[in-house]
Amino acid sequence: MLEIRDLVKVYPGPVTALGGIHLTIPKGMFGLLGPNGAGKTTLMRIVAGMLTPTSGTVTLDGEDLVADPRAVWDRLGYLPQDFGFYPHLTGRQMLVYLLQMKGIHADGGLKKLADALLERVNLSFAAKRRVKDYSGGMRQRLGIAQAVAGDPRLIIADEPTAGLDPEERHRFYRLLAELAEDRTVVLSTHIVEDVAVLCPRFAVIRKGRLLVETTPREARAAIEGAIYEGQAGGAELEALHRVTTVTQAVLVEGRNRVRIHHPSGSPPPGFEPVVPSLEDAYLVLMRGNGAPEALRRPAGAPVGAPS
């Protein structure tokens, strides 16, 4: 179990990147959702032992990661947002090099282990191909291969699907879901679909503060009956933005198909109630001043507590 208590990180300036994060993350997949610049990468780097917090604690299975990050590195797999590869190396050569850097030892040698890891992430066919010729999804799978070496108890994946095409993204989803069956996987992302597909529980972070910890079902239920969809012209859409929270506006046959959060129960003419999505809930929380209490209460806060 990963436990984060009152975690604060203040950079010179001062700039508060994290303002007291408090989370308990059990085995399985857990999502950390928020916009770019929210503090997610700072949090992931602290958990990975690469950055020292200003205050607070992080423990993995009872061991203090802040006091002695090296003590748990052999149980930690980390896929950072920007993973550097040597493009002239083959996939196998690159993986062997990364295993050496991590201090991994294996019966039969690192080449044998590298081949087994490449097979696990479905890259055996590209073992002899240079990394420069890998697609974005293949590079991410290579990054996961090094992250799972040593059978870590905790895997951190920071924005792992950014830039992937839909087919590669769904292939990567299946791989992450398999890994989460017997360990803790923390998925940090700004992509709502990542959380909707993978995470039975997630937290939303903005400007270094935890807004809510919930489940996709609870988040959707919090705005049930308050999401409407209809068509609107350009001027109508501008007017809607002024009076309500627009969660989506896409062009369909030359007109805007619009989804709005309208909790009063009296939507504009032509708008009909629809089943809310997780993206609706997320955008209501991030944009709207009228977010329901269930979407504003931080993790562990009792009903009625200030958010």
C-alpha positions in Angstrom: 0.0 0.0 0.0 1.2 3.5 -0.9 0.4 6.2 1.7 0.9 9.9 1.1 0.5 12.2 4.0 0.4 16.0 4.0 2.9 16.2 1.2 4.1 19.7 0.4 6.6 20.9 -2.2 7.6 24.6 -2.4 10.1 25.7 -5.1 12.2 28.9 -4.8 10.1 32.0 -5.6 8.2 30.8 -3.7 6.1 28.5 -5.9 3.9 25.9 -4.2 3.8 22.9 -6.5 2.0 20.7 -3.9 -0.1 22.1 -1.1 -0.7 19.2 1.3 -1.6 16.0 -0.7 -3.1 13.2 1.4 -3.8 9.8 -0.3 -4.0 6.1 0.5 -3.5 3.9 -2.6 -4.1 0.2 -2.3 -3.2 -2.6 -4.8 -4.6 -2.2 -8.3 -4.9 0.7 -10.7 -5.2 4.3 -9.3 -5.6 7.4 -11.4 -4.2 10.8 -10.7 -6.0 13.2 -13.1 -5.4 16.9 -13.7 -4.4 19.5 -16.3 -0.8 20.1 -17.3 1.0 22.0 -14.6 -1.3 20.7 -11.8 1.6 19.2 -9.9 1.2 15.6 -11.0 4.7 15.1 -12.2 6.2 16.7 -9.0 4.1 14.2 -7.0 5.2 11.3 -9.1 8.9 12.3 -8.8 8.7 12.5 -5.1 7.0 9.1 -4.8 9.8 7.7 -7.1 12.5 9.1 -4.8 13.8 11.5 -7.4 12.7 14.7 -5.6 12.7 15.6 -1.9 9.5 17.2 -0.6 9.4 20.3 1.6 7.4 18.4 4.2 5.2 15.4 4.5 5.7 11.6 4.2 5.4 8.9 1.6 5.5 5.2 2.7 5.3 2.0 0.7 4.3 -1.0 2.7 5.3 0.9 5.8 8.7 1.9 4.6 9.5 5.6 4.4 10.4 6.6 0.8 11.3 10.1 1.8 13.8 9.2 4.5 15.5 6.4 2.5 14.3 6.2 -1.2 17.0 3.7 -2.1 15.5 1.2 0.4 12.5 0.7 -1.9 13.9 1.3 -5.3 14.1 -2.5 -5.9 10.3 -2.5 -5.4 9.6 0.5 -7.6 9.1 0.7 -11.4 9.0 4.2 -13.0 7.9 5.3 -16.4 8.6 9.0 -16.6 6.7 11.4 -18.9 9.9 12.0 -21.0 11.8 8.8 -21.3 15.1 9.1 -23.1 16.4 6.4 -25.4 19.5 6.0 -27.5 18.0 5.8 -31.0 20.9 3.9 -32.6 20.5 0.9 -30.2 18.2 -1.9 -30.9 15.3 -2.6 -28.5 17.1 -5.5 -26.9 20.3 -3.5 -26.5 18.5 -0.5 -25.1 16.7 -2.7 -22.6 19.9 -4.5 -21.5 21.5 -1.1 -20.9 18.6 0.1 -18.8 18.6 -3.1 -16.8 22.4 -2.6 -16.1 21.7 1.0 -15.0 19.0 -0.2 -12.6 21.4 -2.8 -11.1 19.2 -5.7 -12.1 20.7 -9.2 -12.0 19.2 -12.3 -13.5 19.9 -16.0 -13.7 20.9 -16.7 -17.3 22.0 -13.2 -17.9 20.5 -9.8 -18.8 20.0 -10.7 -22.5 17.7 -13.6 -21.5 15.8 -11.4 -19.1 15.5 -8.6 -21.7 14.0 -11.1 -24.2 11.5 -12.3 -21.6 10.5 -8.7 -20.8 10.2 -7.8 -24.5 7.9 -10.8 -25.0 5.8 -9.7 -22.0 5.2 -6.3 -23.6 4.7 -7.8 -27.1 7.9 -6.4 -28.6 9.8 -9.6 -29.4 9.2 -9.0 -33.1 11.1 -5.7 -32.8 14.0 -6.8 -30.5 16.6 -6.3 -33.3 15.0 -3.1 -34.6 16.6 0.2 -33.8 14.7 2.3 -31.3 14.6 5.2 -33.7 12.3 3.1 -35.9 9.9 2.4 -33.0 6.4 4.0 -33.0 5.4 6.0 -29.9 3.4 3.1 -28.5 6.4 0.7 -29.0 8.6 3.1 -27.1 6.2 3.3 -24.3 6.0 -0.5 -24.1 9.8 -0.6 -24.0 9.6 1.9 -21.1 7.2 -0.4 -19.3 9.5 -3.4 -19.9 12.2 -1.7 -17.9 9.8 -0.5 -15.3 8.5 -4.1 -14.5 12.0 -5.6 -14.3 12.6 -7.0 -10.8 8.8 -7.5 -10.3 8.2 -4.2 -8.4 5.4 -3.8 -6.0 4.7 -0.2 -7.3 4.7 1.1 -10.8 4.4 4.8 -11.6 3.4 5.7 -15.1 3.5 9.5 -15.8 1.4 10.6 -18.8 2.0 7.2 -20.6 -0.5 7.6 -23.3 0.2 11.2 -24.4 0.8 11.3 -28.2 -0.3 7.7 -28.8 -2.8 7.0 -31.6 -6.1 5.2 -30.6 -4.9 1.7 -31.5 -1.6 2.0 -29.6 -3.4 3.6 -26.6 -5.8 0.7 -26.3 -3.0 -1.8 -26.6 -1.2 0.1 -23.8 -4.4 0.1 -21.7 -4.5 -3.7 -21.8 -0.9 -4.0 -20.8 -1.4 -1.6 -17.8 -4.5 -3.4 -16.7 -2.6 -6.7 -16.7 0.2 -5.2 -14.6 -2.3 -3.9 -12.0 -3.7 -7.3 -11.2 -1.0 -8.1 -8.6 0.6 -4.7 -7.8 -0.1 -1.0 -7.3 -0.1 1.0 -10.5 -0.4 4.8 -10.3 -1.4 6.4 -13.6 -0.8 10.1 -13.8 -2.6 11.7 -16.7 -4.5 14.7 -18.1 -6.5 12.4 -20.4 -10.0 11.6 -18.9 -10.4 8.5 -21.1 -7.3 6.9 -19.5 -9.1 7.1 -16.1 -12.5 6.1 -17.5 -11.0 2.9 -19.1 -8.6 1.8 -16.4 -9.1 3.2 -13.0 -11.7 2.0 -10.4 -10.6 4.9 -8.2 -8.9 8.2 -9.0 -8.1 11.6 -7.5 -8.2 15.0 -9.2 -5.4 17.5 -8.6 -5.3 21.2 -9.6 -2.7 23.8 -8.7 -1.0 21.4 -6.3 -4.1 20.7 -4.3 -6.3 17.6 -4.1 -9.9 18.5 -5.2 -11.5 15.1 -4.8 -10.9 11.4 -4.6 -13.7 9.3 -6.0 -14.7 6.6 -8.5 -15.9 7.1 -12.0 -19.4 5.9 -11.1 -19.6 8.3 -8.1 -18.4 11.2 -10.2 -21.0 10.5 -12.9 -23.7 10.0 -10.3 -22.9 13.4 -8.7 -24.1 15.2 -11.9 -26.9 12.8 -12.8 -29.9 14.7 -14.2 -27.9 17.9 -14.7 -26.3 17.2 -18.1 -28.1 18.3 -21.2 -27.4 18.2 -24.9 -28.6 20.3 -27.8 -27.6 22.4 -30.8 -26.5 26.0 -30.7 -25.2 28.6 -33.2 -22.1 30.7 -32.6 -23.8 33.5 -30.7 -26.0 31.0 -28.7 -22.8 29.1 -27.7 -21.2 32.3 -26.5 -24.3 33.1 -24.4 -24.3 29.6 -22.9 -20.7 30.0 -21.8 -21.7 33.1 -19.9 -24.5 31.4 -18.0 -23.6 27.8 -17.5 -20.8 25.2 -17.7 -20.3 23.9 -21.3 -18.6 20.5 -21.1 -18.4 19.8 -24.8 -19.0 21.7 -28.1 -18.4 19.9 -31.4 -19.4 20.7 -34.9 -21.9 18.3 -36.4 -23.1 19.1 -39.9 -22.1 22.7 -39.5 -23.8 23.3 -36.1 -22.5 23.1 -32.6 -23.6 20.0 -30.7 -23.3 21.2 -27.1 -23.4 19.5 -23.7 -24.0 21.6 -20.7 -24.2 21.3 -16.9 -27.4 22.9 -15.8 -28.4 21.8 -12.3 -31.4 24.1 -12.0 -33.6 21.6 -13.9 -34.8 24.1 -16.5 -32.4 23.9 -19.5 -32.5 26.2 -22.5 -35.1 25.4 -25.2 -34.0 22.4 -27.4 -31.8 20.8 -24.8 -32.6 17.3 -23.6 -31.2 15.3 -20.6 -28.4 12.8 -21.4 -26.4 10.3 -19.5 -23.4 12.1 -18.0 -19.8 11.0 -18.8 -16.7 11.1 -16.7 -15.4 13.9 -18.9 -18.6 15.9 -18.0 -17.9 15.4 -14.3 -14.3 16.3 -14.7 -15.0 19.5 -16.6 -17.8 20.5 -14.2 -15.3 20.2 -11.4 -12.5 22.1 -13.2 -14.6 24.8 -14.8 -17.8 25.3 -12.9 -18.6 27.2 -9.8 -21.7 25.0 -9.4 -20.0 21.7 -8.9 -22.0 19.4 -6.5 -20.5 18.8 -3.1 -19.7 15.2 -4.0 -17.3 16.5 -6.6 -15.7 19.1 -4.4 -15.0 17.1 -1.2 -11.3 16.0 -0.9 -10.4 12.5 0.0 -11.3 11.6 3.6 -13.3 14.7 4.2 -16.6 14.1 6.0 -19.8 15.3 4.6 -20.2 19.0 5.4 -16.5 19.6 5.7 -15.1 22.6 3.8 -13.5 21.7 0.5 
